[in-house]
Amino acid sequence: MRADDITRIESEAGIISSLAYHPEFSFYSENLLPNHFYNKENRYIYVAITNLARQGITTVDPYNILEALRSCEATKQYADELTIEQLTDFIDNSEGLARHTIEEYKLLVDNVMDAAFRRDTFQSLKECQAMCFNESVKDIEQKIYETLDDVMMEFTTANEVPPYSDVIDTCWEEIKGRQSTGYAGIPFKFPALNEYATIERGELFIFGAEQKQGKSMMLLNCAVDLLRHDYAVLYLDSELNTRLFTARILAHLSGIEYKRLTAGSYSKEEEKKILDAKEWLKTRKFTHIYIPMFDQQSIYTAVKKVKHTQGLDVLIVDYFKGRGEGDAFDSYQELGRFVDMVKNQICGDMNIAGIGAAQATITGKLADSAKIARNASTIAMISDKTPEEIEADGAECGNKKLRITVNRNGMQMAQGEYIDMLFDGNHILYEQAKQHIPEAPF
């Protein structure tokens, strides 16, 4: 298999034949570059006709094609590659190949660009393969990214850009659609947090915390609150299988300590609470999937399937982490790409809201803070209050604090500002505590 085996010669001929009759069609293929044509004669004729169209010349004949090439220093040599006989044959044969609607023309353009993308990608991958076998190559990861990025950037095309007047009404309807009772989007169960950010479609909210600080329990609390408001939720879990997760959510809903629930140390009355909670969960639009080793394809496929078969409002990811420390991803680079995929290809493209968690270091920063912060809409850090903070705030103000450290959708927190939270690990419970009164500066 060679890159030269990947061609769409018929589509190339269809493009230049269509342009012979409709040079103005070239304004609908500005992302199609001359080097995307495999056949060099097709390439030269395409350059000539697009030049004619820009000059407002609508007559396409051998003489005008050659003059268009010769009039520009950069394309002068192309004219030497073409003959009057070739161009006459081209004009004579154009009638049977030409397309006369923009839609048909665009299909031909898509075919040619698809083949060009495949050829260039094939060639770039061969270059990457050569680098892999050359041990003298340094910074190979960066060089491979650069090699592939060159191809991706060239073939990343936007749809036709409408004037703002055509989109402002739609945008306003979307803004109104996100409005809730005093908030944009779906409120959290914590009113103080909603003053800073909510759960919004197309956005990704991430809770950060050190190891064993209750990240998963926070996500579970958020999931249950969403279910109570009849939202469809998918919970992707790399930590707990569905049996263990079920024990946690039943403890949370029934108010019975997790240890007693799993050991069976509960009364008849308490058992009824557990069974009632179990039956209630059956009525909710909820899916829990245990995937101990996250990868982008399995996550994307799972989300698409659930959205298609059951409907989906909110995706919860427990949690974003890097395999570099024995976790679920090979590297922090992969982690950054995964967060980007969840934020843009899932939340953005599928119009669902995203909530996740990420582990913080002992310094209080996320393990891959730069890459996560670049893609997350909001980051909120959970931490224990110090004994001094508990004493100063008052016991009724809880044992945890929640700080907004990154926020693209609302207010920023001042230095030393935080939301007071009460965490009860025995009951898998997070509640908003009484909010302390900050000390007034002197």
C-alpha positions as CSV (number, residue, x, y, z in Angstrom):
1,M,0.0,0.0,0.0
2,R,1.3,3.4,-1.0
3,A,0.1,7.0,-0.5
4,D,-0.2,7.2,-4.3
5,D,-2.9,4.5,-4.3
6,I,-5.3,6.9,-2.5
7,T,-6.9,9.0,-5.2
8,R,-10.2,10.5,-6.4
9,I,-9.3,11.2,-10.0
10,E,-12.9,11.2,-11.1
11,S,-13.9,13.8,-8.5
12,E,-10.9,15.9,-9.4
13,A,-12.0,15.9,-13.1
14,G,-15.5,16.7,-12.0
15,I,-14.3,19.8,-10.0
16,I,-12.4,21.4,-12.8
17,S,-15.1,20.5,-15.4
18,S,-17.7,22.2,-13.2
19,L,-15.5,25.2,-12.8
20,A,-15.2,25.5,-16.6
21,Y,-18.9,26.2,-16.7
22,H,-19.2,27.9,-13.2
23,P,-15.9,29.5,-12.2
24,E,-17.8,31.2,-9.3
25,F,-18.2,27.8,-7.7
26,S,-14.5,28.2,-6.6
27,F,-15.7,30.6,-3.9
28,Y,-17.4,27.6,-2.3
29,S,-14.2,25.6,-2.1
30,E,-11.7,28.0,-0.6
31,N,-10.4,25.3,1.7
32,L,-9.5,23.1,-1.3
33,L,-5.8,23.9,-2.0
34,P,-4.0,23.1,-5.3
35,N,-1.8,20.5,-3.5
36,H,-4.9,18.5,-2.6
37,F,-5.2,17.4,-6.2
38,Y,-3.3,14.2,-7.0
39,N,-3.2,14.8,-10.8
40,K,-0.8,17.7,-11.5
41,E,-2.7,18.9,-14.6
42,N,-5.9,19.1,-12.6
43,R,-3.9,21.1,-10.0
44,Y,-2.7,23.6,-12.5
45,I,-6.1,24.1,-14.2
46,Y,-7.7,24.6,-10.8
47,V,-5.2,27.3,-9.9
48,A,-5.9,29.0,-13.3
49,I,-9.7,29.0,-13.0
50,T,-9.7,30.2,-9.4
51,N,-7.5,33.1,-10.5
52,L,-9.8,33.9,-13.3
53,A,-12.8,33.9,-11.0
54,R,-11.1,36.3,-8.6
55,Q,-10.6,38.7,-11.5
56,G,-14.3,38.4,-12.5
57,I,-13.5,36.6,-15.7
58,T,-16.2,34.1,-16.6
59,T,-14.9,32.7,-19.9
60,V,-12.8,29.6,-19.4
61,D,-10.9,28.6,-22.5
62,P,-7.3,27.4,-23.2
63,Y,-6.1,30.9,-23.9
64,N,-7.5,32.4,-20.6
65,I,-6.2,29.4,-18.6
66,L,-2.6,29.8,-19.9
67,E,-2.7,33.6,-19.5
68,A,-4.0,33.3,-15.9
69,L,-1.0,31.1,-15.0
70,R,1.6,33.3,-16.9
71,S,0.3,36.5,-15.2
72,C,1.6,35.4,-11.8
73,E,5.3,34.8,-11.1
74,A,4.4,32.0,-8.6
75,T,2.4,30.0,-11.2
76,K,4.3,30.9,-14.4
77,Q,6.1,27.6,-14.5
78,Y,2.7,25.8,-14.5
79,A,1.9,27.1,-17.9
80,D,4.9,25.3,-19.3
81,E,3.4,22.0,-18.1
82,L,0.2,22.4,-20.1
83,T,-0.4,22.4,-23.9
84,I,-3.2,23.9,-26.0
85,E,-4.1,20.3,-27.1
86,Q,-4.5,19.2,-23.5
87,L,-6.6,22.2,-22.6
88,T,-8.8,21.8,-25.7
89,D,-9.5,18.2,-24.8
90,F,-10.3,19.3,-21.3
91,I,-12.8,21.9,-22.5
92,D,-14.4,19.4,-25.0
93,N,-14.8,16.7,-22.3
94,S,-16.1,19.0,-19.5
95,E,-19.7,19.0,-20.5
96,G,-20.3,15.4,-19.6
97,L,-18.4,15.7,-16.2
98,A,-19.6,19.1,-15.1
99,R,-22.0,19.5,-12.1
100,H,-24.3,22.5,-12.2
101,T,-25.4,22.9,-8.5
102,I,-23.3,24.0,-5.6
103,E,-24.4,21.0,-3.6
104,E,-23.1,18.5,-6.2
105,Y,-19.9,20.5,-6.5
106,K,-19.3,20.5,-2.7
107,L,-19.6,16.7,-2.7
108,L,-16.8,16.5,-5.3
109,V,-14.7,18.8,-3.2
110,D,-15.3,16.7,-0.1
111,N,-14.1,13.6,-2.0
112,V,-10.9,15.2,-3.1
113,M,-10.1,16.6,0.3
114,D,-10.8,13.3,1.9
115,A,-8.3,11.5,-0.4
116,A,-5.7,14.3,0.2
117,F,-6.1,14.0,3.9
118,R,-5.6,10.2,3.8
119,R,-2.5,10.6,1.6
120,D,-0.9,13.2,3.8
121,T,-1.8,11.3,7.0
122,F,-0.3,8.1,5.5
123,Q,2.9,10.0,4.6
124,S,3.1,11.7,8.0
125,L,2.7,8.4,9.8
126,K,5.5,6.9,7.8
127,E,7.7,9.8,8.9
128,C,6.6,9.1,12.5
129,Q,7.5,5.4,12.1
130,A,11.0,6.4,10.8
131,M,11.5,8.6,13.9
132,C,10.4,5.7,16.2
133,F,13.2,3.5,14.7
134,N,15.8,6.3,14.9
135,E,17.1,6.3,18.4
136,S,19.1,9.5,17.7
137,V,15.9,11.5,17.5
138,K,15.4,13.6,20.6
139,D,12.1,15.0,22.0
140,I,10.3,12.4,19.8
141,E,6.9,13.0,21.4
142,Q,6.9,16.7,20.5
143,K,8.2,16.0,17.0
144,I,5.5,13.4,16.4
145,Y,2.8,15.8,17.6
146,E,4.2,18.5,15.3
147,T,4.2,16.2,12.3
148,L,0.6,15.1,12.8
149,D,-0.6,18.6,13.8
150,D,0.6,20.0,10.5
151,V,-1.8,17.6,8.7
152,M,-4.7,18.2,11.1
153,M,-4.3,22.0,10.9
154,E,-4.3,22.0,7.1
155,F,-7.5,19.9,6.9
156,T,-9.4,21.5,9.8
157,T,-12.0,23.4,8.0
158,A,-14.9,25.5,9.3
159,N,-18.3,25.5,7.8
160,E,-19.5,28.7,6.1
161,V,-19.4,31.6,8.6
162,P,-22.8,33.3,8.9
163,P,-23.1,37.0,9.7
164,Y,-23.8,37.7,13.3
165,S,-27.3,39.0,12.4
166,D,-28.2,35.4,11.4
167,V,-27.2,33.8,14.7
168,I,-28.0,36.3,17.4
169,D,-31.7,35.2,17.7
170,T,-30.6,31.6,18.0
171,C,-28.0,32.5,20.6
172,W,-30.6,34.4,22.6
173,E,-33.0,31.4,22.6
174,E,-30.1,29.3,23.9
175,I,-29.4,31.8,26.6
176,K,-33.1,31.7,27.7
177,G,-33.1,27.9,27.5
178,R,-30.3,27.7,30.1
179,Q,-32.0,30.0,32.5
180,S,-33.3,28.5,35.7
181,T,-34.7,30.0,38.9
182,G,-32.2,32.7,39.4
183,Y,-29.4,30.8,37.7
184,A,-28.1,29.8,34.3
185,G,-28.1,26.0,33.9
186,I,-28.8,23.3,36.5
187,P,-28.2,24.3,40.1
188,F,-26.1,22.2,42.4
189,K,-27.5,21.1,45.7
190,F,-25.3,23.8,47.4
191,P,-26.8,27.3,47.0
192,A,-23.6,29.1,47.9
193,L,-21.8,27.3,45.0
194,N,-24.5,28.3,42.5
195,E,-23.5,31.9,43.1
196,Y,-20.3,31.1,41.3
197,A,-21.1,28.3,38.8
198,T,-23.8,25.8,37.9
199,I,-24.1,22.6,35.8
200,E,-24.4,23.8,32.2
201,R,-24.7,22.0,29.0
202,G,-21.6,22.1,26.9
203,E,-19.5,22.9,30.0
204,L,-17.3,20.8,32.3
205,F,-17.2,21.4,36.1
206,I,-14.3,19.6,38.0
207,F,-14.0,19.0,41.7
208,G,-10.4,18.7,42.8
209,A,-9.1,17.2,46.1
210,E,-6.2,15.2,47.5
211,Q,-6.4,11.4,47.8
212,K,-9.2,10.1,50.1
213,Q,-10.8,13.5,50.6
214,G,-14.3,12.6,49.3
215,K,-14.2,13.4,45.6
216,S,-16.3,10.3,44.7
217,M,-18.7,11.0,47.4
218,M,-19.1,14.6,46.2
219,L,-19.9,13.3,42.7
220,L,-22.4,10.8,44.1
221,N,-24.2,13.6,46.0
222,C,-24.4,15.6,42.8
223,A,-25.7,12.6,40.9
224,V,-28.5,12.0,43.4
225,D,-29.5,15.6,43.5
226,L,-29.8,15.6,39.7
227,L,-31.8,12.4,39.8
228,R,-34.2,14.0,42.3
229,H,-34.8,16.7,39.7
230,D,-35.5,14.1,37.0
231,Y,-32.3,14.6,34.9
232,A,-30.8,11.7,33.0
233,V,-27.4,10.9,34.4
234,L,-24.5,8.7,33.2
235,Y,-21.9,8.0,35.9
236,L,-18.6,6.6,34.5
237,D,-16.6,5.1,37.4
238,S,-13.0,4.1,37.4
239,E,-13.0,3.5,41.1
240,L,-15.9,1.4,42.2
241,N,-17.7,-1.5,40.5
242,T,-21.5,-1.2,40.3
243,R,-22.0,-3.4,43.4
244,L,-19.9,-1.2,45.6
245,F,-21.3,2.0,44.1
246,T,-24.8,0.7,44.8
247,A,-23.9,0.1,48.5
248,R,-22.7,3.7,48.7
249,I,-25.8,5.3,47.0
250,L,-28.2,3.2,49.1
251,A,-26.4,4.3,52.3
252,H,-26.7,7.9,51.1
253,L,-30.4,7.7,50.3
254,S,-31.4,5.6,53.3
255,G,-29.4,7.5,55.9
256,I,-27.9,4.2,57.2
257,E,-24.2,4.1,57.8
258,Y,-22.2,2.4,54.9
259,K,-20.5,-0.1,57.2
260,R,-23.8,-1.2,58.8
261,L,-25.5,-1.4,55.4
262,T,-22.8,-3.6,53.9
263,A,-22.6,-5.8,57.0
264,G,-26.3,-6.3,57.2
265,S,-26.5,-4.7,60.7
266,Y,-29.7,-2.9,60.3
267,S,-33.3,-3.2,61.7
268,K,-36.5,-4.1,59.8
269,E,-37.4,-0.5,59.7
270,E,-34.0,0.4,58.3
271,E,-34.2,-2.4,55.7
272,K,-37.5,-0.8,54.5
273,K,-35.7,2.5,53.9
274,I,-33.0,0.7,51.9
275,L,-35.6,-1.2,49.8
276,D,-37.6,2.0,49.2
277,A,-34.4,3.7,48.1
278,K,-33.6,0.8,45.7
279,E,-37.1,1.0,44.2
280,W,-36.8,4.8,43.8
281,L,-33.6,4.4,41.9
282,K,-35.3,2.0,39.5
283,T,-37.6,4.9,38.5
284,R,-34.7,7.3,37.7
285,K,-32.9,7.8,34.3
286,F,-29.6,6.7,35.6
287,T,-26.7,4.5,34.3
288,H,-23.6,3.5,36.2
289,I,-20.7,2.0,34.2
290,Y,-17.5,0.7,35.8
291,I,-14.5,1.2,33.5
292,P,-11.3,0.7,35.6
293,M,-9.0,1.7,32.7
294,F,-10.5,4.7,30.9
295,D,-9.6,5.3,27.3
296,Q,-11.1,7.9,25.0
297,Q,-12.7,5.5,22.5
298,S,-14.5,3.4,25.2
299,I,-15.8,6.6,27.0
300,Y,-17.0,8.2,23.7
301,T,-18.7,5.0,22.6
302,A,-20.4,4.5,26.0
303,V,-21.7,8.1,26.1
304,K,-23.0,8.0,22.5
305,K,-24.8,4.7,23.2
306,V,-26.5,5.9,26.4
307,K,-27.5,9.2,24.9
308,H,-29.0,7.4,21.9
309,T,-30.8,4.6,23.9
310,Q,-31.8,6.3,27.2
311,G,-31.3,10.1,26.8
312,L,-28.6,12.0,28.6
313,D,-28.5,15.4,30.4
314,V,-25.4,15.1,32.6
315,L,-22.2,13.0,32.3
316,I,-20.2,12.4,35.6
317,V,-16.6,11.2,35.3
318,D,-15.1,9.6,38.4
319,Y,-12.3,10.6,37.9
320,F,-9.7,12.2,35.7
321,K,-6.3,10.9,36.5
322,G,-2.9,10.0,34.9
323,R,-1.4,6.5,34.5
324,G,2.0,8.1,35.1
325,E,1.3,7.5,38.8
326,G,-0.2,4.1,38.5
327,D,-3.6,5.3,37.3
328,A,-5.7,5.2,34.2
329,F,-3.6,7.0,31.6
330,D,-0.2,6.5,30.1
331,S,0.9,10.2,30.5
332,Y,-0.3,13.6,31.5
333,Q,-0.4,14.5,27.8
334,E,-3.0,11.8,27.4
335,L,-4.9,13.1,30.4
336,G,-5.0,16.5,28.9
337,R,-6.3,15.1,25.6
338,F,-8.9,13.1,27.5
339,V,-10.2,16.2,29.4
340,D,-10.3,18.1,26.1
341,M,-12.3,15.3,24.5
342,V,-14.9,15.2,27.3
343,K,-15.3,19.0,27.3
344,N,-15.5,19.5,23.6
345,Q,-16.5,16.3,21.7
346,I,-18.9,15.1,24.4
347,C,-20.2,18.0,26.4
348,G,-19.9,20.5,23.6
349,D,-20.8,18.5,20.5
350,M,-23.5,16.4,22.3
351,N,-25.0,19.3,24.2
352,I,-24.7,17.7,27.7
353,A,-23.3,18.9,31.0
354,G,-20.2,17.4,32.5
355,I,-19.1,17.0,36.1
356,G,-15.8,15.3,37.0
357,A,-13.1,15.0,39.7
358,A,-9.4,15.2,39.6
359,Q,-6.7,14.4,42.2
360,A,-4.7,17.2,43.8
361,T,-1.1,17.1,45.0
362,I,-0.1,17.8,48.5
363,T,0.5,21.4,47.4
364,G,-3.2,21.8,46.6
365,K,-2.9,21.8,42.9
366,L,-4.4,19.3,40.4
367,A,-1.9,16.6,39.3
368,D,-2.0,18.0,35.8
369,S,-3.3,21.5,36.6
370,A,-2.3,23.2,33.4
371,K,-3.9,20.8,31.0
372,I,-7.0,20.3,33.1
373,A,-7.5,24.0,33.7
374,R,-7.1,24.7,30.0
375,N,-10.2,22.6,29.2
376,A,-12.3,22.8,32.4
377,S,-15.0,25.4,32.6
378,T,-14.8,25.6,36.4
379,I,-12.5,24.0,39.0
380,A,-13.5,23.8,42.7
381,M,-11.0,22.4,45.3
382,I,-12.2,20.5,48.3
383,S,-10.1,20.4,51.4
384,D,-10.3,19.7,55.1
385,K,-10.6,22.7,57.4
386,T,-7.7,23.1,59.9
387,P,-8.6,22.9,63.6
388,E,-7.9,26.6,63.7
389,E,-10.4,27.3,60.9
390,I,-13.1,25.1,62.5
391,E,-12.6,27.0,65.8
392,A,-12.7,30.4,64.1
393,D,-15.7,29.6,61.9
394,G,-17.7,27.7,64.4
395,A,-18.5,23.9,64.4
396,E,-21.8,24.6,62.7
397,C,-19.9,25.9,59.7
398,G,-18.7,22.4,58.9
399,N,-15.5,20.5,58.5
400,K,-14.7,21.1,54.8
401,K,-14.1,24.1,52.6
402,L,-14.8,24.5,48.9
403,R,-12.7,27.0,46.9
404,I,-13.3,28.1,43.3
405,T,-9.9,28.3,41.7
406,V,-10.8,28.5,38.0
407,N,-14.0,29.9,36.7
408,R,-14.9,30.9,33.1
409,N,-18.6,31.1,33.8
410,G,-18.9,33.4,36.8
411,M,-17.3,35.2,39.7
412,Q,-13.9,34.5,41.0
413,M,-13.1,34.0,44.7
414,A,-11.0,36.4,46.6
415,Q,-7.9,35.1,48.4
416,G,-8.9,33.2,51.5
417,E,-12.6,33.0,50.5
418,Y,-14.3,29.6,50.6
419,I,-17.7,27.9,50.9
420,D,-18.4,26.0,54.2
421,M,-19.3,22.4,53.7
422,L,-20.3,19.5,56.1
423,F,-19.0,16.1,55.1
424,D,-20.2,12.9,56.8
425,G,-18.3,9.9,55.3
426,N,-20.3,7.3,57.2
427,H,-23.5,8.4,55.4
428,I,-21.8,9.3,52.1
429,L,-23.1,12.8,52.6
430,Y,-22.1,16.4,51.6
431,E,-24.3,19.3,52.8
432,Q,-23.8,23.0,52.7
433,A,-23.0,24.2,56.2
434,K,-23.8,27.5,57.8
435,Q,-21.6,30.0,56.1
436,H,-19.0,31.7,58.3
437,I,-18.6,35.5,58.5
438,P,-15.2,36.4,57.1
439,E,-13.0,38.5,59.4
440,A,-13.0,42.1,58.4
441,P,-9.6,43.4,57.3
442,F,-8.0,46.0,59.5
